[in-house]
Amino acid sequence: MLRKSAVIGAGLMGGQIALVLATGSRETFLMDIRQEATERTLKDIHRYAEDLHRHKMLQGEGPSKVVERIHTTTSVEEAAVNAEFVVEAVIEDLNVKKDVFKKLDQATQPNTILASNTSGLSISELAEATEKPERVVGSHFLQPAHIVPIVEVIRGQKTSDETARNTAEIWRSLGKIPLFVNADIPGFLVNRLQHGMTREAVFLLATGVAKAEDIDLAVTMGLGPRFSVSGPLEQRDINGVRTGYNVLKYLWPQLSGWEQPLSFLKKKVDRGELGLNVGKGFYDWTGKDPVEVRRVRDEALIQRIKQVANWRKNQGL
């Protein structure tokens, strides 16, 4: 068990990561420059912990005991001092993140691991803000972080073997499945896969090939269930590599580029169609409570992950 861990940034992901860390830390500090943000997120953490406990997916002594180990602060120094493991989860702005890492470098012990939950910014560039770049590593979660099992462990150019190995062991001890990403490329592993599909989905919508509902159903009721038991590469083996090659040699050249779907998306942003929180995005969310929408989907996701985990266990995977 970690003696002390910390999360810098109390947004949606920061709170979820703090809960994960609290299941295996004597104390976890959640820091944000706004006290109201930490207080709001702490309420969410209580709900997350109760949800996991109800499904017997919460490590630790129970939701109350786990959440009691989370302390809030508006001071980076207070959060980070004497911490063994710190996760940065502030906004996706390179300069803001580098400023955080500079402060963490000064506030922590030389052997403290400094991790970033960035979705795709360069780990190597973040490490440049520190005196010991070998202790800087990526730890990227998939939303919602407390439910989805995987976490990417990304090596920067100077990340040491020990840092990568210890980071993976920490997450594994907390019930996560670490994925090693050995090249510091934009988007890493998960987001390159995810956004490759999203880019094609936006293109299909923008060009009138299909409605948003049907595009999403193609994934949730078609690709999604199949991907949950065999990924895209394993599925190629199951289907036959020769068959796949014969299809893909004419299909891949026809897949969309980035300019047209990105232009379509920019127009939505310019119109203020920003998604669930404002009532409209690709769907009409008028009158829907964002918290309740996310709660219902989290519940469904927990059930699905439990099913897949049980299947993998039965298969000896």
Sequence and secondary structure as in RCSB ss.txt:
>XXXX:A:sequence
MLRKSAVIGAGLMGGQIALVLATGSRETFLMDIRQEATERTLKDIHRYAEDLHRHKMLQGEGPSKVVERIHTTTS
VEEAAVNAEFVVEAVIEDLNVKKDVFKKLDQATQPNTILASNTSGLSISELAEATEKPERVVGSHFLQPAHIVPI
VEVIRGQKTSDETARNTAEIWRSLGKIPLFVNADIPGFLVNRLQHGMTREAVFLLATGVAKAEDIDLAVTMGLGP
RFSVSGPLEQRDINGVRTGYNVLKYLWPQLSGWEQPLSFLKKKVDRGELGLNVGKGFYDWTGKDPVEVRRVRDEA
LIQRIKQVANWRKNQGL
>XXXX:A:secstr
 EEEEEEE  SHHHHHHHHHHHTTEEEEEEE S HHHHHHHHHHHHHHHHHHHHTT   SS HHHHHHTEEEES 
HHHHHTT SEEEE   S HHHHHHHHHHHHHHS TT EEEE  SSS HHHHHTTSS GGGEEEEEE SSTTTS E
EEEEE TT  HHHHHHHHHHHHHTT EEEEE S  TTTTHHHHHHHHHHHHHHHHHTTSS HHHHHHHIIIIIHH
HHTTS HHHHHHHH HHHHHHHHHHHGGGS  SHHHHHHHHHHHHTT  BGGGTBSSSB TT  HHHHHHHHHHH
HHHHHHHHHHHHHHTT 
